[in-house]
Amino acid sequence: LIKNSGILDNIVPDENQREEIRNFYIKYFVELNDMYKFYSAVNSGGGTHTLEYIELSKFLTETGILGEEDSNTILRIFVDSHIRSGKS
């Protein structure tokens, strides 16, 4: 899904880096899926089917993927993923 969404293309212009990211997702899918379920339940009363901005931000900062100083980047990722998926 991420391969065909265009989201990764907007965020990571280098094709080699995009391929590395895709391979990372393939290799660690189960672990990432478990983390997604955990963080998606943080602010939504136990629901795990959506990830709100606050939950995404908490995940990215607590795991060290991005820092609090990267809030604009986190917001961009969140907004872009919702626009492309047709969510409002």
All heavy atoms as an XYZ file, in Angstrom:
713
protein
N       0.823     -1.202      0.000
C       0.000      0.000      0.000
C       0.863      1.260      0.000
O       0.618      2.161     -0.766
C      -0.946     -0.018      1.196
C      -1.896      1.169      1.289
C      -2.828      1.197      0.084
C      -2.685      1.105      2.561
N       1.883      1.302      0.859
C       2.718      2.502      0.908
C       3.450      2.706     -0.415
O       3.695      3.819     -0.831
C       3.718      2.456      2.093
C       4.318      3.846      2.322
C       4.807      1.421      1.870
C       5.075      3.982      3.604
N       3.757      1.622     -1.113
C       4.474      1.724     -2.380
C       3.665      2.480     -3.424
O       4.206      3.243     -4.211
C       4.817      0.325     -2.896
C       5.667      0.336     -4.135
C       6.083     -1.055     -4.506
C       7.006     -1.035     -5.709
N       7.477     -2.353     -6.064
N       2.362      2.301     -3.432
C       1.514      2.910     -4.446
C       0.792      4.173     -3.986
O       0.076      4.777     -4.763
C       0.485      1.885     -4.930
C       1.148      0.690     -5.575
O       2.135      0.834     -6.272
N       0.623     -0.486     -5.318
N       0.974      4.573     -2.734
C       0.229      5.711     -2.204
C       0.787      7.058     -2.646
O       0.075      8.041     -2.681
C       0.204      5.665     -0.681
O       1.495      5.925     -0.157
N       2.070      7.130     -2.942
C       2.702      8.393     -3.293
C       3.201      9.171     -2.089
O       3.928     10.148     -2.233
N       2.824      8.759     -0.893
C       3.222      9.470      0.324
C       4.727      9.422      0.495
O       5.375     10.433      0.744
C       2.517      8.880      1.563
C       1.012      9.123      1.471
C       3.084      9.463      2.845
C       0.211      8.366      2.490
N       5.303      8.256      0.333
C       6.743      8.112      0.504
C       7.502      8.925     -0.537
O       8.530      9.519     -0.240
C       7.125      6.631      0.422
C       8.492      6.240      0.934
C       8.701      6.702      2.374
C       8.681      4.739      0.833
N       6.982      8.999     -1.750
C       7.624      9.784     -2.807
C       7.710     11.262     -2.429
O       8.683     11.935     -2.737
C       6.868      9.648     -4.126
C       6.890      8.230     -4.662
O       7.756      7.444     -4.231
O       6.040      7.904     -5.495
N       6.673     11.770     -1.765
C       6.646     13.178     -1.362
C       7.638     13.475     -0.241
O       8.212     14.556     -0.187
C       5.250     13.580     -0.889
C       4.257     13.605     -2.017
O       4.619     13.666     -3.180
N       2.987     13.541     -1.677
N       7.828     12.518      0.640
C       8.659     12.744      1.815
C      10.120     12.410      1.549
O      11.020     13.084      2.038
C       8.126     11.919      3.009
C       6.710     12.388      3.357
C       9.030     12.030      4.214
C       6.000     11.500      4.339
N      10.360     11.362      0.754
C      11.723     10.886      0.486
C      11.963     10.897     -1.021
O      11.569      9.981     -1.723
C      11.924      9.459      1.051
C      13.353      8.992      0.831
C      11.539      9.386      2.516
N      12.598     11.927     -1.534
C      12.783     12.034     -2.985
C      13.762     11.018     -3.578
O      13.669     10.681     -4.747
C      13.288     13.455     -3.196
C      13.711     13.948     -1.875
C      13.062     13.103     -0.830
N      14.688     10.496     -2.778
C      15.704      9.579     -3.289
C      15.150      8.148     -3.387
O      14.720      7.567     -2.393
C      16.925      9.606     -2.370
C      18.036      8.715     -2.861
O      18.788      9.167     -3.753
O      18.142      7.575     -2.376
N      15.194      7.566     -4.574
C      14.641      6.229     -4.814
C      15.334      5.158     -3.979
O      14.692      4.242     -3.462
C      14.718      5.863     -6.300
C      14.228      4.466     -6.615
C      12.777      4.186     -6.214
O      11.934      5.089     -6.343
O      12.494      3.057     -5.750
N      16.650      5.253     -3.824
C      17.376      4.262     -3.021
C      16.936      4.296     -1.560
O      16.779      3.251     -0.929
C      18.892      4.478     -3.126
C      19.420      4.139     -4.497
O      18.867      3.292     -5.204
N      20.489      4.811     -4.898
N      16.728      5.484     -1.037
C      16.256      5.609      0.340
C      14.838      5.072      0.478
O      14.513      4.426      1.474
C      16.311      7.059      0.804
C      17.714      7.553      1.026
C      17.753      9.008      1.450
O      16.849      9.785      1.169
N      18.819      9.391      2.141
N      13.996      5.333     -0.520
C      12.624      4.794     -0.485
C      12.658      3.267     -0.472
O      11.895      2.630      0.257
C      11.805      5.301     -1.664
C      11.405      6.748     -1.566
C      10.325      7.129     -2.548
N      10.637      6.855     -3.930
C      11.144      7.726     -4.794
N      11.420      8.965     -4.404
N      11.383      7.390     -6.046
N      13.539      2.686     -1.253
C      13.650      1.220     -1.296
C      14.118      0.669      0.046
O      13.623     -0.358      0.517
C      14.593      0.790     -2.421
C      14.555     -0.679     -2.719
C      13.186     -1.189     -3.150
O      12.424     -0.435     -3.799
O      12.868     -2.355     -2.831
N      15.061      1.355      0.685
C      15.515      0.945      2.014
C      14.367      0.997      3.017
O      14.224      0.106      3.858
C      16.658      1.837      2.492
C      17.963      1.595      1.787
C      19.062      2.520      2.288
O      19.023      2.949      3.454
O      19.966      2.827      1.487
N      13.550      2.025      2.946
C      12.408      2.162      3.849
C      11.403      1.045      3.592
O      10.886      0.428      4.527
C      11.765      3.556      3.700
C      12.717      4.622      4.236
C      10.416      3.612      4.408
C      12.324      6.043      3.904
N      11.127      0.774      2.328
C      10.198     -0.326      2.005
C      10.709     -1.650      2.556
O       9.951     -2.438      3.136
C      10.006     -0.415      0.500
C       9.163      0.679     -0.084
C       8.932      0.455     -1.582
N       8.427      1.653     -2.195
C       9.145      2.495     -2.940
N      10.404      2.237     -3.222
N       8.606      3.583     -3.437
N      12.004     -1.917      2.380
C      12.585     -3.158      2.890
C      12.505     -3.234      4.408
O      12.283     -4.305      4.975
C      14.035     -3.303      2.419
C      14.125     -3.589      0.935
O      13.189     -4.127      0.332
N      15.237     -3.212      0.326
N      12.692     -2.083      5.062
C      12.550     -2.027      6.516
C      11.131     -2.414      6.925
O      10.946     -3.217      7.842
C      12.883     -0.617      7.016
C      12.646     -0.434      8.487
C      13.618     -0.804      9.397
C      11.465      0.112      8.948
C      13.410     -0.634     10.759
C      11.243      0.283     10.299
C      12.212     -0.089     11.212
N      10.129     -1.869      6.252
C       8.737     -2.197      6.557
C       8.460     -3.681      6.341
O       7.755     -4.310      7.123
C       7.768     -1.365      5.716
C       7.514      0.004      6.287
C       7.965      1.139      5.623
C       6.828      0.172      7.468
C       7.735      2.404      6.146
C       6.606      1.421      7.997
C       7.057      2.536      7.336
O       6.838      3.778      7.843
N       9.006     -4.236      5.290
C       8.807     -5.659      5.018
C       9.446     -6.506      6.123
O       8.837     -7.438      6.647
C       9.383     -6.033      3.635
C       8.523     -5.394      2.533
C       9.470     -7.542      3.457
C       9.157     -5.428      1.154
N      10.673     -6.160      6.494
C      11.404     -6.934      7.491
C      10.773     -6.865      8.880
O      10.718     -7.856      9.605
C      12.852     -6.441      7.559
C      13.723     -7.233      8.499
C      15.171     -6.768      8.437
C      16.039     -7.593      9.373
N      17.441     -7.176      9.295
N      10.277     -5.683      9.252
C       9.779     -5.479     10.614
C       8.268     -5.276     10.683
O       7.764     -4.674     11.628
C      10.499     -4.282     11.252
C      11.970     -4.517     11.416
C      12.892     -3.896     10.590
C      12.443     -5.391     12.390
C      14.255     -4.127     10.734
C      13.798     -5.626     12.544
C      14.701     -4.996     11.712
O      16.042     -5.227     11.852
N       7.542     -5.815      9.729
C       6.101     -5.583      9.665
C       5.381     -5.987     10.953
O       4.565     -5.240     11.470
C       5.471     -6.315      8.478
C       3.978     -6.157      8.441
C       3.416     -4.995      7.946
C       3.155     -7.149      8.938
C       2.044     -4.818      7.937
C       1.770     -6.969      8.932
C       1.222     -5.816      8.429
N       5.670     -7.161     11.474
C       4.965     -7.649     12.667
C       5.211     -6.708     13.849
O       4.267     -6.320     14.548
C       5.382     -9.096     13.004
C       4.797     -9.528     14.347
C       4.940    -10.045     11.903
N       6.462     -6.337     14.060
C       6.781     -5.443     15.174
C       6.131     -4.079     14.989
O       5.597     -3.493     15.940
C       8.297     -5.286     15.310
C       9.012     -6.549     15.760
C       9.392     -7.486     14.619
O       8.943     -7.278     13.467
O      10.143     -8.442     14.882
N       6.185     -3.556     13.771
C       5.556     -2.263     13.497
C       4.052     -2.337     13.683
O       3.427     -1.404     14.210
C       5.894     -1.796     12.080
C       7.342     -1.388     11.859
C       7.637     -1.266     10.370
C       7.651     -0.093     12.581
N       3.454     -3.428     13.267
C       2.012     -3.618     13.426
C       1.633     -3.624     14.914
O       0.654     -2.994     15.317
C       1.588     -4.917     12.747
C       0.099     -5.068     12.689
O      -0.614     -4.140     12.357
N      -0.376     -6.253     13.011
N       2.419     -4.310     15.717
C       2.154     -4.340     17.160
C       2.295     -2.955     17.782
O       1.483     -2.551     18.622
C       3.094     -5.321     17.864
C       2.779     -6.771     17.544
O       1.666     -7.052     17.051
O       3.659     -7.625     17.785
N       3.340     -2.220     17.365
C       3.517     -0.852     17.883
C       2.366      0.038     17.451
O       1.880      0.865     18.227
C       4.852     -0.269     17.421
C       6.035     -0.847     18.151
S       7.592      0.041     17.890
C       7.745      0.087     16.135
N       1.916     -0.107     16.203
C       0.793      0.690     15.712
C      -0.432      0.458     16.588
O      -1.098      1.399     17.006
C       0.475      0.326     14.257
C      -0.728      1.069     13.724
C      -0.576      2.309     13.135
C      -2.007      0.539     13.830
C      -1.676      3.007     12.658
C      -3.110      1.233     13.365
C      -2.932      2.453     12.772
O      -4.013      3.140     12.319
N      -0.724     -0.789     16.875
C      -1.891     -1.106     17.705
C      -1.762     -0.489     19.088
O      -2.726      0.041     19.630
C      -2.079     -2.617     17.802
C      -2.552     -3.235     16.516
C      -2.634     -4.749     16.634
C      -3.013     -5.376     15.317
N      -2.997     -6.850     15.396
N      -0.571     -0.558     19.664
C      -0.355      0.015     20.990
C      -0.567      1.523     20.972
O      -1.329      2.069     21.772
C       1.058     -0.307     21.496
C       1.391      0.378     22.788
C       0.928     -0.134     23.991
C       2.149      1.536     22.806
C       1.220      0.502     25.186
C       2.454      2.178     23.996
C       1.981      1.658     25.193
N       0.105      2.211     20.057
C       0.026      3.675     20.031
C      -1.331      4.177     19.547
O      -1.773      5.246     19.956
C       1.165      4.269     19.200
C       2.447      4.337     19.984
C       3.403      3.342     19.875
C       2.684      5.373     20.879
C       4.575      3.386     20.620
C       3.838      5.427     21.626
C       4.779      4.427     21.502
O       5.923      4.485     22.254
N      -2.011      3.429     18.699
C      -3.317      3.901     18.236
C      -4.357      3.835     19.344
O      -5.386      4.504     19.274
C      -3.784      3.103     17.015
O      -4.035      1.756     17.359
N      -4.090      3.062     20.384
C      -5.020      2.970     21.510
C      -4.748      4.026     22.581
O      -5.549      4.199     23.496
C      -4.946      1.580     22.133
N      -3.656      4.754     22.466
C      -3.244      5.707     23.494
C      -4.297      6.767     23.780
O      -4.636      7.033     24.916
C      -1.900      6.379     23.102
C      -1.603      7.594     23.967
C      -0.776      5.371     23.181
N      -4.833      7.388     22.751
C      -5.702      8.547     22.931
C      -7.144      8.288     22.481
O      -7.958      9.183     22.496
C      -5.123      9.739     22.156
C      -5.682     11.059     22.609
O      -5.817     11.288     23.799
N      -6.004     11.927     21.673
N      -7.440      7.070     22.072
C      -8.761      6.830     21.490
C      -9.611      5.865     22.295
O     -10.500      5.228     21.750
C      -8.592      6.312     20.056
O      -7.863      5.102     20.069
N      -9.324      5.725     23.560
C     -10.140      4.868     24.399
C     -10.050      3.395     24.033
O     -11.004      2.652     24.192
N      -8.920      2.966     23.533
C      -8.720      1.553     23.238
C      -8.908      1.159     21.794
O      -8.627      0.041     21.422
N      -9.411      2.054     20.942
C      -9.587      1.732     19.531
C      -8.236      1.639     18.837
O      -7.340      2.417     19.107
N      -8.088      0.669     17.945
C      -6.806      0.487     17.280
C      -6.899      0.557     15.764
O      -5.984      0.151     15.068
C      -6.173     -0.875     17.664
O      -7.052     -1.918     17.270
C      -5.882     -0.954     19.143
N      -7.980      1.085     15.238
C      -8.134      1.115     13.779
C      -7.708      2.440     13.159
O      -7.613      2.547     11.946
C      -9.574      0.784     13.397
C     -10.568      1.772     13.909
N     -10.950      1.823     15.228
C     -11.234      2.756     13.280
C     -11.811      2.801     15.395
N     -11.995      3.391     14.233
N      -7.449      3.456     13.976
C      -6.985      4.737     13.449
C      -5.849      5.268     14.319
O      -5.702      4.883     15.471
C      -8.107      5.801     13.438
O      -8.549      6.021     14.782
C      -9.262      5.374     12.555
N      -5.076      6.147     13.753
C      -3.981      6.778     14.476
C      -4.179      8.286     14.373
O      -4.090      8.851     13.293
C      -2.644      6.361     13.852
C      -1.381      6.590     14.659
C      -1.378      5.703     15.904
C      -0.158      6.279     13.830
N      -4.473      8.920     15.493
C      -4.655     10.364     15.524
C      -3.288     11.047     15.543
O      -2.264     10.416     15.814
C      -5.455     10.753     16.767
C      -6.849     10.156     16.779
C      -7.579     10.425     18.088
O      -7.090     11.226     18.911
O      -8.638      9.820     18.281
N      -3.289     12.341     15.275
C      -2.027     13.089     15.247
C      -1.250     12.936     16.548
O      -0.048     12.681     16.533
C      -2.282     14.571     14.949
C      -1.032     15.395     15.134
C      -0.020     15.354     14.184
C      -0.837     16.162     16.271
C       1.159     16.085     14.357
C       0.333     16.892     16.448
C       1.311     16.845     15.490
O       2.471     17.552     15.673
N      -1.921     13.071     17.672
C      -1.241     12.996     18.969
C      -0.604     11.628     19.167
O       0.494     11.504     19.713
C      -2.199     13.353     20.135
C      -1.424     13.543     21.432
C      -3.273     12.321     20.313
C      -0.792     14.883     21.564
N      -1.273     10.580     18.682
C      -0.732      9.227     18.809
C       0.474      9.022     17.890
O       1.472      8.421     18.289
C      -1.827      8.207     18.495
C      -2.977      8.278     19.488
C      -4.257      7.635     18.999
O      -4.431      7.468     17.772
O      -5.093      7.308     19.858
N       0.381      9.539     16.672
C       1.508      9.454     15.749
C       2.705     10.212     16.309
O       3.833      9.715     16.291
C       1.128     10.018     14.377
C       2.265     10.085     13.357
C       2.759      8.687     12.996
C       1.832     10.850     12.122
N       2.471     11.399     16.817
C       3.528     12.214     17.386
C       4.192     11.505     18.566
O       5.422     11.463     18.676
C       2.969     13.560     17.821
O       3.976     14.363     18.355
N       3.386     10.933     19.431
C       3.909     10.207     20.592
C       4.765      9.020     20.142
O       5.855      8.800     20.655
C       2.751      9.737     21.471
C       3.155      9.154     22.790
C       1.931      8.958     23.669
C       2.265      8.444     25.042
N       2.981      9.372     25.872
N       4.290      8.266     19.165
C       5.043      7.134     18.639
C       6.390      7.586     18.066
O       7.437      7.039     18.411
C       4.233      6.404     17.565
C       5.054      5.481     16.716
C       5.549      4.297     17.241
C       5.350      5.792     15.403
C       6.330      3.437     16.470
C       6.122      4.942     14.623
C       6.615      3.767     15.162
N       6.375      8.580     17.203
C       7.599      9.017     16.534
C       8.618      9.601     17.509
O       9.822      9.401     17.344
C       7.276     10.018     15.429
C       6.499      9.446     14.235
C       6.096     10.559     13.279
C       7.296      8.377     13.520
N       8.150     10.313     18.528
C       9.089     10.912     19.480
C       9.572      9.901     20.518
O      10.753      9.886     20.856
C       8.483     12.149     20.168
O       7.263     11.802     20.811
C       8.250     13.260     19.172
N       8.700      9.027     21.011
C       9.123      8.052     22.021
C      10.064      6.997     21.450
O      10.900      6.460     22.168
C       7.911      7.375     22.661
C       7.198      8.263     23.645
C       6.084      7.557     24.402
O       5.798      6.371     24.121
O       5.494      8.207     25.274
N       9.926      6.696     20.185
C      10.813      5.707     19.557
C      12.086      6.343     19.025
O      12.996      5.638     18.595
C      10.097      4.980     18.405
O       9.652      5.943     17.438
C       8.928      4.160     18.915
N      12.166      7.669     19.038
C      13.354      8.363     18.576
C      13.449      8.484     17.062
O      14.479      8.892     16.541
N      12.385      8.137     16.367
C      12.389      8.277     14.907
C      12.500      9.748     14.539
O      13.269     10.126     13.663
C      11.141      7.627     14.287
C      11.179      6.107     14.519
C      11.023      7.956     12.797
C       9.915      5.383     14.154
N      11.713     10.567     15.203
C      11.783     12.024     15.073
C      11.724     12.608     16.478
O      11.222     11.967     17.399
C      10.624     12.559     14.232
C      10.610     12.174     12.751
C       9.311     12.601     12.097
C      11.786     12.778     12.006
N      12.201     13.834     16.622
C      12.170     14.482     17.925
C      11.046     15.494     18.017
O      10.366     15.792     17.029
N      10.843     16.029     19.200
C       9.812     17.043     19.403
C      10.068     18.267     18.525
O       9.137     18.958     18.135
C       9.724     17.422     20.872
C       9.161     16.309     21.735
C       9.036     16.711     23.189
O       9.112     17.919     23.495
O       8.865     15.815     24.020
N      11.336     18.527     18.216
C      11.680     19.669     17.357
C      11.239     19.438     15.905
O      11.258     20.351     15.091
C      13.187     19.954     17.403
C      14.050     18.879     16.777
C      14.343     17.675     17.677
O      13.832     17.595     18.807
O      15.103     16.802     17.229
N      10.809     18.214     15.584
C      10.364     17.874     14.236
C       8.842     17.901     14.099
O       8.272     17.232     13.235
C      10.878     16.482     13.850
C      12.386     16.405     13.843
O      13.013     17.268     13.194
O      12.939     15.498     14.483
N       8.171     18.680     14.928
C       6.709     18.682     14.927
C       6.122     19.079     13.575
O       5.075     18.555     13.173
C       6.159     19.592     16.031
O       6.587     20.922     15.830
N       6.785     19.967     12.848
C       6.280     20.338     11.514
C       6.336     19.153     10.552
O       5.433     18.957      9.738
C       7.066     21.516     10.935
C       6.743     22.811     11.638
O       5.698     22.961     12.248
N       7.665     23.753     11.573
N       7.391     18.361     10.640
C       7.523     17.173      9.792
C       6.458     16.149     10.158
O       5.831     15.543      9.276
C       8.926     16.558      9.939
O       9.893     17.536      9.575
C       9.077     15.323      9.084
N       6.245     15.940     11.443
C       5.221     14.989     11.895
C       3.853     15.429     11.399
O       3.076     14.617     10.884
C       5.241     14.857     13.430
C       6.578     14.259     13.886
C       4.067     13.997     13.916
C       6.803     14.305     15.384
N       3.564     16.709     11.520
C       2.286     17.224     11.040
C       2.145     17.030      9.533
O       1.091     16.638      9.039
C       2.128     18.702     11.403
C       0.811     19.355     11.009
C      -0.376     18.642     11.670
C       0.821     20.819     11.390
N       3.213     17.278      8.804
C       3.192     17.095      7.347
C       2.895     15.634      6.977
O       2.107     15.349      6.081
C       4.521     17.521      6.748
C       4.582     17.342      5.252
C       5.899     17.819      4.698
N       6.047     17.372      3.322
C       7.183     17.190      2.726
N       8.299     17.424      3.358
N       7.228     16.777      1.493
N       3.554     14.697      7.663
C       3.310     13.273      7.422
C       1.846     12.943      7.696
O       1.188     12.265      6.908
C       4.237     12.409      8.301
C       5.687     12.568      7.855
C       3.812     10.942      8.274
C       6.698     12.000      8.843
N       1.349     13.421      8.835
C      -0.032     13.126      9.221
C      -1.030     13.703      8.216
O      -1.909     12.999      7.722
C      -0.301     13.686     10.622
C      -1.687     13.383     11.114
C      -1.983     12.134     11.623
C      -2.679     14.346     11.066
C      -3.266     11.847     12.074
C      -3.953     14.068     11.514
C      -4.250     12.817     12.025
N      -0.893     14.970      7.889
C      -1.832     15.635      6.981
C      -1.761     15.024      5.582
O      -2.783     14.719      4.975
C      -1.576     17.161      6.935
C      -2.358     17.820      5.818
C      -1.922     17.789      8.273
N      -0.559     14.811      5.078
C      -0.398     14.253      3.742
C      -1.001     12.859      3.641
O      -1.636     12.523      2.652
C       1.081     14.220      3.336
C       1.271     13.988      1.847
O       0.442     14.479      1.068
O       2.247     13.308      1.480
N      -0.841     12.059      4.673
C      -1.401     10.700      4.632
C      -2.924     10.739      4.651
O      -3.577      9.906      4.030
C      -0.884      9.859      5.784
O      -1.374     10.332      7.020
N      -3.512     11.707      5.314
C      -4.966     11.814      5.353
C      -5.540     12.385      4.069
O      -6.604     11.977      3.630
C      -5.411     12.657      6.555
C      -5.452     11.849      7.819
N      -4.315     11.340      8.382
C      -6.472     11.461      8.583
C      -4.647     10.664      9.463
N      -5.947     10.712      9.615
N      -4.842     13.321      3.455
C      -5.306     13.887      2.197
C      -5.279     12.823      1.114
O      -6.239     12.637      0.371
C      -4.434     15.098      1.784
C      -4.713     16.255      2.732
C      -4.712     15.494      0.346
C      -3.765     17.430      2.554
N      -4.204     12.077      1.011
C      -4.061     11.058     -0.021
C      -5.034      9.896      0.168
O      -5.416      9.255     -0.775
C      -2.640     10.549     -0.092
C      -1.695     11.612     -0.558
C      -0.538     11.028     -1.266
N       0.314     12.076     -1.762
C       0.277     12.518     -3.002
N      -0.573     12.025     -3.858
N       1.086     13.467     -3.385
N      -5.389      9.606      1.405
C      -6.274      8.478      1.651
C      -7.743      8.884      1.539
O      -8.620      8.054      1.661
C      -6.000      7.862      3.016
O      -6.367      8.770      4.043
N      -8.007     10.174      1.366
C      -9.378     10.650      1.228
C     -10.070     10.898      2.541
O     -11.262     11.121      2.610
N      -9.314     10.883      3.671
C      -9.900     11.154      4.972
C      -9.939     12.646      5.180
O      -9.159     13.393      4.642
C      -9.075     10.494      6.068
C      -9.042      8.993      5.958
C      -8.114      8.409      6.981
C      -8.009      6.903      6.759
N      -6.948      6.320      7.535
N     -10.842     13.085      6.034
C     -10.894     14.514      6.337
C     -10.666     14.787      7.785
O     -10.594     13.939      8.573
C     -12.219     15.097      5.900
O     -13.287     14.353      6.405
